[in-house]
């Protein structure tokens, strides 16, 4: 009983720290965001972007502190050598839990630029957080069906990538499109043991819009050997062991600069490249689980 009470207290305290941290940083983002909106000069935009990225990195640093204090069990992370915080990266990861984002932010903090990811358009209306995402140039996607919606998403991504080129940026994509669950795995008839089928849309769009700018693809594999954690598990200190492997992959010329909405051959090249990674990732997850 006492351990449950202690976990609940840790969870409440961590929740308050996260809320305060988010509110403070979101408030501090408002002045540079307004300056960026009103003063459309490249030099001003670059200065505002640097300030806002520094604030976002501070938000991550505070989160990392309470995560480490609440979950003192060491993480097993490999593959972070030779990364450059002043370069551009595309990150691809499997997706097991809402915790994944904070895991990625923690392991990459200070090693590569601040992570930015594709969001559903409706999320711009989320109080406080929506404003922060907009200010930081997170791309908001329609994600609808049909060629028109896909073309709009491609143009949205291209516009975001034009802004990303002004300052070192990391773009992250969860290729499965949603979190892995046993039910989703069965419904898909996925050929992989530990993964959902990959969806190339987001990654293909990023490669089409900005592929030449990326230094490399960082292929991330996240494994929670004990159980798939909920966000409350993270907050309350019940995360358990975390194993992460990062593999740097060169981006082949054949997956750069195409049009994923109209070019079937281009889509097939991207799909073949990702599916090869997915076969290797599935085997790696099996090995990490067996070792654990």
Legacy VTK file of the C-alpha trace (Angstrom):
# vtk DataFile Version 3.0
C-alpha trace
ASCII
DATASET POLYDATA
POINTS 292 float
0.000 0.000 0.000
2.790 2.446 0.900
4.499 1.871 -2.474
1.237 2.719 -4.269
0.863 5.919 -2.265
4.473 6.870 -2.980
3.991 6.216 -6.705
0.824 8.319 -6.706
2.634 11.191 -4.971
5.488 10.994 -7.466
2.983 11.003 -10.313
1.137 14.057 -9.006
4.376 15.968 -8.417
5.733 15.099 -11.873
2.411 16.118 -13.449
2.615 19.515 -11.738
6.220 19.999 -12.852
5.316 19.088 -16.432
2.316 21.435 -16.431
4.269 24.359 -14.951
7.203 23.775 -17.279
4.887 23.685 -20.290
2.939 26.781 -19.265
6.076 28.829 -18.571
7.798 27.884 -21.819
4.634 28.364 -23.899
4.228 31.850 -22.392
7.864 32.730 -23.147
7.365 31.579 -26.738
4.680 34.187 -27.401
6.895 37.309 -27.896
9.330 35.732 -30.415
6.409 33.992 -32.140
4.601 37.320 -32.626
7.815 38.973 -33.825
8.292 36.156 -36.325
4.702 36.530 -37.517
4.753 40.321 -37.880
8.347 40.978 -38.998
8.819 38.755 -42.028
12.516 39.420 -42.586
14.798 36.368 -42.948
17.267 37.658 -40.346
14.462 38.279 -37.834
12.931 34.857 -38.486
16.282 33.127 -37.954
16.832 34.982 -34.684
13.315 34.163 -33.472
13.708 30.513 -34.460
16.938 30.249 -32.469
15.314 31.786 -29.404
12.259 29.524 -29.619
14.336 26.392 -30.214
16.466 27.281 -27.188
13.300 27.635 -25.073
12.021 24.284 -26.367
15.360 22.661 -25.531
15.083 24.092 -22.022
11.632 22.511 -21.728
13.159 19.148 -22.677
16.011 19.591 -20.183
13.586 20.164 -17.296
11.528 17.143 -18.340
14.673 15.026 -18.518
15.537 16.016 -14.951
12.259 14.817 -13.415
12.182 11.714 -15.615
15.654 10.727 -14.372
14.736 11.493 -10.741
11.489 9.502 -10.935
12.911 6.588 -12.934
16.498 6.010 -11.743
16.912 2.636 -13.460
19.642 3.072 -16.141
18.556 3.065 -19.774
20.387 0.877 -22.288
20.992 3.223 -25.237
23.484 2.658 -28.044
24.298 4.386 -31.337
24.533 8.041 -30.309
28.122 8.557 -31.445
29.151 11.155 -34.045
25.922 13.171 -34.027
25.978 16.914 -34.677
23.547 19.402 -33.053
24.240 21.830 -35.908
23.155 19.506 -38.698
19.844 18.280 -40.164
18.441 14.778 -39.506
15.421 12.664 -40.367
14.442 10.300 -37.519
12.359 7.168 -38.086
11.149 5.129 -35.104
8.810 2.337 -34.143
5.928 3.480 -31.916
4.954 1.587 -28.770
3.676 4.183 -26.297
2.904 7.864 -25.665
6.167 7.715 -23.697
8.166 7.320 -26.926
8.340 11.059 -27.620
9.860 11.838 -24.217
12.265 8.901 -24.577
13.447 10.258 -27.930
13.736 13.799 -26.585
15.792 12.562 -23.649
18.283 10.422 -25.585
18.824 13.008 -28.350
18.866 16.142 -26.161
21.956 18.225 -26.959
23.106 15.726 -29.590
20.891 16.731 -32.527
18.538 19.688 -33.145
15.150 19.857 -31.428
12.752 17.181 -32.709
9.810 18.313 -34.851
7.057 16.008 -36.051
3.953 15.944 -38.220
0.670 16.705 -36.429
-2.994 16.376 -37.252
-4.420 19.757 -38.226
-6.984 19.659 -35.380
-4.199 19.660 -32.763
-3.414 23.317 -33.407
-6.447 24.101 -31.187
-5.056 22.262 -28.137
-4.725 24.900 -25.376
-1.161 26.156 -24.788
0.533 23.227 -26.554
-1.098 24.025 -29.916
0.317 27.558 -29.787
3.778 26.221 -28.966
3.664 23.726 -31.840
2.570 26.451 -34.257
5.307 28.829 -33.074
7.941 26.116 -33.515
6.832 25.431 -37.113
5.502 21.920 -36.562
3.733 20.918 -39.810
-0.042 20.495 -39.372
-1.357 17.902 -41.814
-4.891 17.203 -43.081
-4.154 13.477 -43.379
-7.297 12.961 -45.408
-7.924 10.481 -48.165
-7.702 11.353 -51.820
-5.126 12.965 -54.041
-6.233 16.504 -53.174
-5.573 16.031 -49.443
-2.248 14.340 -50.182
-1.205 17.204 -52.443
-2.120 19.732 -49.736
-0.081 17.792 -47.174
2.882 17.681 -49.566
2.711 21.453 -50.055
2.363 21.968 -46.258
5.468 19.839 -45.722
7.399 21.636 -48.445
6.532 25.005 -46.867
7.610 23.745 -43.433
10.828 22.350 -44.893
11.599 25.688 -46.526
11.494 27.185 -43.037
13.490 24.284 -41.566
16.323 25.000 -43.992
16.960 28.321 -42.227
18.163 26.624 -39.036
19.350 23.078 -38.141
16.306 20.864 -37.575
15.385 17.246 -36.878
12.183 15.894 -38.445
10.761 12.753 -36.817
8.257 10.309 -38.275
6.579 7.272 -36.690
6.329 5.122 -39.803
3.640 2.827 -38.364
1.291 5.802 -38.182
-0.053 4.888 -34.732
0.990 3.082 -31.559
1.443 -0.677 -31.737
-1.214 -2.793 -30.031
-1.963 -6.490 -30.303
-5.414 -5.680 -31.687
-4.058 -3.400 -34.434
-1.390 -5.963 -35.278
-3.994 -8.706 -35.701
-6.416 -6.486 -37.659
-3.681 -5.560 -40.136
-2.399 -9.087 -40.557
1.048 -7.561 -40.176
3.861 -9.777 -41.473
6.121 -8.516 -38.671
6.215 -9.984 -35.169
6.657 -6.723 -33.248
5.644 -3.992 -35.696
2.662 -2.675 -37.586
2.907 -2.327 -41.337
4.942 0.755 -42.321
3.166 3.711 -43.911
5.454 5.638 -46.228
3.327 8.794 -46.603
4.917 11.055 -44.005
8.459 9.841 -44.553
8.089 9.936 -48.347
6.760 13.484 -48.179
9.669 14.640 -45.984
12.174 12.984 -48.314
10.500 14.539 -51.356
10.471 18.015 -49.839
13.779 18.135 -47.985
15.724 14.933 -48.574
18.910 16.572 -49.865
19.124 18.684 -46.704
19.267 15.755 -44.286
22.659 14.590 -43.071
21.302 11.061 -42.560
18.347 8.994 -41.444
18.527 7.988 -37.783
16.709 4.654 -37.554
15.544 4.250 -33.922
14.319 1.057 -32.278
12.628 1.385 -28.850
11.970 -1.640 -26.652
10.300 -1.785 -23.226
11.212 -5.317 -22.074
8.994 -5.459 -18.982
5.767 -3.907 -20.263
4.524 -1.222 -22.638
4.374 1.795 -20.322
1.554 4.274 -20.035
2.227 7.969 -19.531
1.209 7.531 -15.891
3.902 4.852 -15.499
6.468 7.446 -16.581
5.082 10.127 -14.269
4.834 7.839 -11.244
8.258 6.221 -11.532
7.037 2.862 -12.840
8.545 3.076 -16.317
10.768 0.012 -16.023
13.770 -0.741 -18.255
14.200 1.034 -21.589
16.385 -0.212 -24.432
17.092 1.961 -27.478
19.221 1.333 -30.540
20.034 4.110 -33.022
21.373 3.221 -36.461
22.628 5.897 -38.813
21.606 5.215 -42.420
22.703 7.074 -45.507
19.738 8.218 -47.621
19.940 6.745 -51.141
19.558 9.106 -54.090
16.614 7.103 -55.418
14.312 8.197 -52.570
15.064 11.923 -52.858
13.099 14.627 -54.603
10.223 12.637 -56.099
6.499 13.297 -55.905
4.779 10.718 -53.660
1.319 11.831 -54.816
1.771 11.064 -58.523
4.959 9.019 -59.038
4.251 5.320 -58.392
7.835 4.311 -59.111
9.073 6.803 -56.510
6.605 5.529 -53.902
7.751 1.976 -54.599
11.421 2.892 -54.109
10.622 4.506 -50.756
8.455 1.525 -49.747
11.202 -0.980 -50.626
13.764 0.994 -48.627
11.524 1.261 -45.560
10.387 -2.367 -45.687
13.998 -3.546 -45.662
14.580 -1.450 -42.538
11.384 -2.858 -41.008
12.547 -6.462 -41.505
15.836 -5.645 -39.789
14.068 -3.718 -37.004
11.676 -6.594 -36.329
14.618 -8.979 -35.921
16.435 -6.490 -33.678
13.394 -6.133 -31.406
13.193 -9.922 -31.113
16.882 -10.099 -30.126
16.554 -7.293 -27.563
13.502 -8.932 -26.012
15.269 -12.277 -25.766
18.351 -10.687 -24.184
16.150 -8.962 -21.602
LINES 1 293
292 0 1 2 3 4 5 6 7 8 9 10 11 12 13 14 15 16 17 18 19 20 21 22 23 24 25 26 27 28 29 30 31 32 33 34 35 36 37 38 39 40 41 42 43 44 45 46 47 48 49 50 51 52 53 54 55 56 57 58 59 60 61 62 63 64 65 66 67 68 69 70 71 72 73 74 75 76 77 78 79 80 81 82 83 84 85 86 87 88 89 90 91 92 93 94 95 96 97 98 99 100 101 102 103 104 105 106 107 108 109 110 111 112 113 114 115 116 117 118 119 120 121 122 123 124 125 126 127 128 129 130 131 132 133 134 135 136 137 138 139 140 141 142 143 144 145 146 147 148 149 150 151 152 153 154 155 156 157 158 159 160 161 162 163 164 165 166 167 168 169 170 171 172 173 174 175 176 177 178 179 180 181 182 183 184 185 186 187 188 189 190 191 192 193 194 195 196 197 198 199 200 201 202 203 204 205 206 207 208 209 210 211 212 213 214 215 216 217 218 219 220 221 222 223 224 225 226 227 228 229 230 231 232 233 234 235 236 237 238 239 240 241 242 243 244 245 246 247 248 249 250 251 252 253 254 255 256 257 258 259 260 261 262 263 264 265 266 267 268 269 270 271 272 273 274 275 276 277 278 279 280 281 282 283 284 285 286 287 288 289 290 291
